[in-house]
Amino acid sequence: RGAFGDEAAGPRTELLKLGINSYLSPLFCEDRALAAKEATFELLYGEIRDIGRIFGVDDRAEALIAEMQSALAEVQRTIGEPSQRARVLWYDSNIEEPFVGACCGAPAMLMAAAGAENVFADTEGTWAVVNWESIADRAPEVIVFVESDWSTVQEQIDYLLNEPAFAS
């Protein structure tokens, strides 16, 4: 939905008035009753098929899906069934109020596929704003950092290394 905010491309209704069609992931459908409840690979593949149909490149969409399915299967074969699942924090951005992968978004989908445990799996939504105390309480063993212009990985690492609760 962020892409269709006033500070971005603009509301979808306004774009449509200008004759511009838009596509919104089922996960972020404006009508929450119709929205997908969680990210899944099948949902992702469906979105790729949608985009393939929209642009008349169905064959390319199917080829991409097949490539992705093959890569995922290879990763899962390589990993095998972990004897113990690593406890993972997917940390996107913001030092004051950390923005993290919650129960139902793409980060959760990827962590599950990799055999990891999302430390915020019990938190509603695709993403969540949390506090550092809740992160410390959940004691992640692994942190996945997300690089962005507004919050670089190095800034995030430096912050954590300089905070006594996280330095180790």
N, C-alpha and C positions, 0 to 999 in steps of 0.2 A: 504494500500500500504506500510505502514511503515514496516510491517513484511517481505517484499520482497526487502528491501533496502540493499545496500552494507554492512551496519553495522549490519544487522539482518541475516535472512536466505539466503539472496542473491536474485538477480533478477530471476524472474520466468523463463525467457528464459534459463538462466544458469542451473537452477534446472532441467528443462526439458532435457537438453543435458546430464545430469547425470542419466536420467531415472526416475526422481522424478516429479510426477504430483503435482499440487497445485490447490487450490480453492481460488477464490477471490470473495468477496461479490459483487453482482451487483451494490451496491451503490458506490463501489470503482473501478469499471471497468476501466482498463487503457485506453480504447477507450471511451472518454467522451461522444461521440455521442450515445453510446450504454448503458451508465451507467444510473442507476435509478436516478431520479431527487431528490427524498427524501425518507427518511426512513419511512416505514409504517409497521404496524403489518402484513399485507399480505406479504410484501417483506420478513420480518423476518421468517414467517411461511414457505415461499417458500425456504429460505435458509436451514431451519431445514429439510425440505423434501429432498433437494439436498444432504445434509450430510447423511441423512438416507439411500438414494439410494446408495451413494458412498460406505458406509460401510455395506450395506446389512441389515440395521436395520430399515426398513420402519415402522414397527409396533411400535417401540420405539419412532420414530420421531412423528408419529401421536398421540401417548399417551402424549408426551411432549407438543405438540401443544394444545391438548384438555385441559390439565392441565393449560397451560398458558392462554387460552381463558377463562376458568372458573375463574381463579384468577383475570383477568382483568375485567370481568363482575362483579365480587363481589366488587372489588374496586370502580367501577363506580356506582354500586348500593349504596354503602356506602356513597360515596361523593354526589351523586345526582347532580342536576343542581345547580352549585354555583351561588349565587346572585351577587357576585362580584369575578372576577378571580384574584387570587394573581399574582403579577408581580414578576417573578422569574428569577434569574441569575444562570445559570449552569456553575460553575467555576471549570475548570479542573485543571489548574496548571499555574505556572510561575508568579512570582511577578512582574518582570520588565515589561513584556508584557503579560497581562492576556490572557489565552487561554480559550475560552468560547463556549458553545453550541450555534450554529447559527440556521438559519431557517430550515435546512433540514435534520438534523441528528437524531440519536437515542434520544439525550436529548430533542429535540423539540417534537418528537413523544411521549415521556413519559410525558412531561409537558402538552401537549394537552390532552392526555388521562386522566390526573389527574385534568383537568379543570383549569390549570394555564396558564398565559400569559408569553411567553418567551420574555424577554426584548430585545433580539437580533433576534427576528423573521424576521426583515427586512434586516438582514445581510446574504449575499449569502454564500452558502456552508454548510457543516455539522458541521464544527468547524471554529472558527475565532480567530485571534489574534487582540485584541482591546487595548485601553488604559484606564487608570483609570478615566480620565475625562469623557469619553463616558459612563462608568458605572455609575458614579455619576449623570450625566445628565439624565440617564434612571431611576434612583431611584428605584432599586429593593426592594421589601418588604421581599423577601425570597432569601437566597443564598443556593444552593445545592453545597457542596464541594465534590471534588473527591480526594480520597486518592491514592497516588502513592509513589514509592520509591524516586523519584526525587522532589516531592513536597507534603509534608504531609499536612493533613488537619490542624493540629495544627500550622504549619508554616504559612499557609494561614490565619487562624484566628488571630494569633498574629500580622501579618502584618496589617490586617484591623483594629484591635483594637488600634494599635499604630499610625494610620494615622488619622489626625484630620478630614478629609473629610468623613471618614467611621466609626469613633469610636462610633457614636451613631446609 
